[in-house]
Amino acid sequence: MRRLLVAAFLGFTALASVPIANTQANPQNEPAPDVPDAIAVPEGQQVVLSVNAKGSQIYTCQADAEGKFAWTLKGPDAELRDRKDKVIGQHSAGPTWKLKDGSEVTGKAAGHVDSLDSDSIPWLLVNVVTNSGKGQLAKVTAIQRLHTHGGKPGSDPCDEAHKDAETKSNYTADYYFYAPAK
């Protein structure tokens, strides 16, 4: 099951669960999700894997160039789970996604849109910059982070007295991995 944010009539936001295909068995049958243009994957790509992530976004209290303190993303720390809720990999700083099959990718954000839930981190399009291993991520070129819940820094104080302090914020998201269509 994946969490899907749905904007309801009169502007209310609700969570609904919607089943999606088991991509481990037959990933080419998984349709690409309908997303805003800012995070759409280029033509000629197909979904090769979709997973749910559950973990934390880790933030560090740092000063910017003007000396103003704010929580700055250090990176994620999340488990990647298949549709049967089995842990198949990890998501960490880089950003990096590594599967138990030995394949790994790192990426760079290429686009974002605000989540429908204002208390959640944005949805992203990530372009892959490095691939390694021969598993499911070997040919992946793009990743979408969708259906986020949580992940924004909390209300912990971030000022000179808390410089370099860390805070974690729980989050979940769905990740869709794309490779060139065959």
C-alpha positions in Angstrom: 0.0 0.0 0.0 1.2 3.5 -0.5 0.0 6.7 1.0 -1.6 9.0 -1.5 -2.5 12.6 -0.5 -5.8 13.6 -2.0 -7.1 17.2 -2.1 -10.7 16.9 -1.1 -13.6 19.2 -2.0 -13.4 22.6 -0.2 -9.6 22.4 0.1 -9.4 19.8 2.9 -6.5 17.3 2.7 -6.9 13.7 3.6 -4.8 10.5 3.5 -6.0 7.6 1.5 -4.4 4.2 0.9 -4.3 2.9 -2.6 -2.9 -0.4 -3.6 -0.2 -0.5 -6.3 1.4 -3.3 -8.3 4.0 -5.6 -6.8 7.0 -4.2 -8.8 9.3 -7.0 -7.6 7.4 -9.5 -9.7 6.7 -7.5 -12.8 8.0 -3.9 -12.7 7.2 -3.0 -16.3 3.5 -3.2 -15.5 3.7 -0.3 -13.0 2.5 2.9 -14.6 4.4 6.1 -14.0 2.5 8.2 -11.5 0.7 11.4 -12.6 2.8 14.3 -11.3 3.2 18.0 -12.0 5.5 18.9 -14.9 8.2 20.3 -12.6 9.0 16.7 -11.4 8.0 14.7 -14.5 10.5 12.2 -15.8 11.6 12.8 -19.4 10.0 10.7 -22.2 11.4 7.3 -22.9 11.7 6.3 -19.3 9.8 3.6 -17.5 9.3 2.6 -13.9 11.7 -0.3 -13.0 11.1 -0.2 -9.2 8.9 1.5 -6.6 9.5 1.3 -2.9 8.3 2.9 0.3 10.8 4.6 2.6 10.4 4.9 6.3 12.9 6.7 8.5 14.2 10.1 9.4 15.4 13.3 7.8 18.4 14.5 9.8 19.0 18.3 10.3 21.9 20.3 11.7 21.7 23.7 13.3 23.9 26.0 11.2 24.4 29.7 10.5 24.1 30.9 6.9 26.4 33.5 5.3 24.6 36.3 7.1 24.9 34.6 10.5 21.2 33.6 10.7 20.7 30.1 12.2 18.4 27.6 10.7 18.0 23.8 10.5 19.9 22.5 7.4 19.4 19.1 5.9 22.2 16.7 6.7 20.6 13.8 4.9 18.0 11.0 5.2 18.3 7.7 7.1 15.5 5.4 5.9 14.7 1.8 5.1 13.5 1.0 1.6 10.6 -1.5 1.6 9.0 -3.5 -1.1 5.2 -3.9 -1.5 5.3 -6.8 0.9 6.9 -4.5 3.5 10.2 -6.4 3.3 13.3 -4.3 3.8 15.3 -4.4 0.5 17.6 -1.4 0.9 18.7 1.9 2.6 18.4 5.5 1.7 21.1 7.8 3.1 23.0 11.1 2.6 24.4 11.8 -0.9 21.5 11.3 -1.5 22.2 7.6 -2.0 19.9 4.6 -2.5 21.5 1.2 -1.9 19.7 -2.2 -2.4 20.6 -5.5 -0.9 21.2 -6.8 -4.4 24.4 -4.8 -4.4 23.2 -2.0 -6.8 23.5 1.6 -5.7 22.7 5.1 -7.1 23.5 8.7 -6.0 21.6 11.6 -7.3 21.0 15.3 -7.5 17.7 17.1 -7.1 16.5 18.4 -10.5 13.0 19.7 -9.5 10.6 19.9 -6.7 7.0 20.8 -5.8 5.5 21.4 -2.4 3.7 18.4 -0.9 -0.1 18.6 -0.6 0.5 18.3 3.1 2.2 21.5 4.3 3.8 19.7 7.2 5.7 17.4 4.8 8.9 17.6 2.8 8.5 18.4 -1.0 8.1 15.9 -3.8 11.3 15.7 -5.9 12.7 14.7 -9.2 16.2 13.4 -8.8 18.7 12.9 -11.7 21.0 9.9 -11.1 24.7 11.0 -11.2 26.4 7.6 -10.4 25.3 4.0 -10.6 27.2 0.9 -9.3 26.4 -2.8 -9.1 24.4 -5.0 -11.4 21.1 -5.2 -9.6 17.8 -3.4 -10.0 19.3 0.1 -9.9 22.1 -0.6 -12.4 20.4 1.3 -15.3 18.3 3.8 -13.3 18.6 7.4 -14.5 15.9 9.3 -12.6 14.0 9.0 -9.3 10.8 10.6 -8.0 10.1 11.1 -4.3 6.3 11.3 -3.9 3.5 11.0 -1.3 5.7 12.4 1.5 4.5 12.5 5.0 6.5 14.4 7.7 10.2 15.0 7.4 10.3 18.8 8.0 12.5 20.0 10.9 10.6 20.3 14.2 10.3 23.2 16.5 13.6 22.6 18.4 15.5 25.8 19.0 18.3 26.6 16.5 20.5 29.5 17.5 24.0 30.2 18.6 23.6 28.2 21.7 22.5 25.1 19.6 25.1 25.5 16.8 25.9 22.0 15.3 23.0 20.4 17.2 21.1 17.7 15.3 17.5 16.8 15.2 15.6 14.0 13.4 12.2 14.2 11.9 10.3 11.0 11.0 9.1 10.7 7.4 7.7 8.3 4.8 7.7 8.6 1.1 7.3 6.6 -2.1 10.3 6.4 -4.4 9.9 5.6 -8.1 13.1 4.5 -10.0 13.2 5.0 -13.8 15.4 3.6 -16.5 15.3 3.9 -20.3 12.4 2.0 -21.8 13.3 -1.2 -23.6 
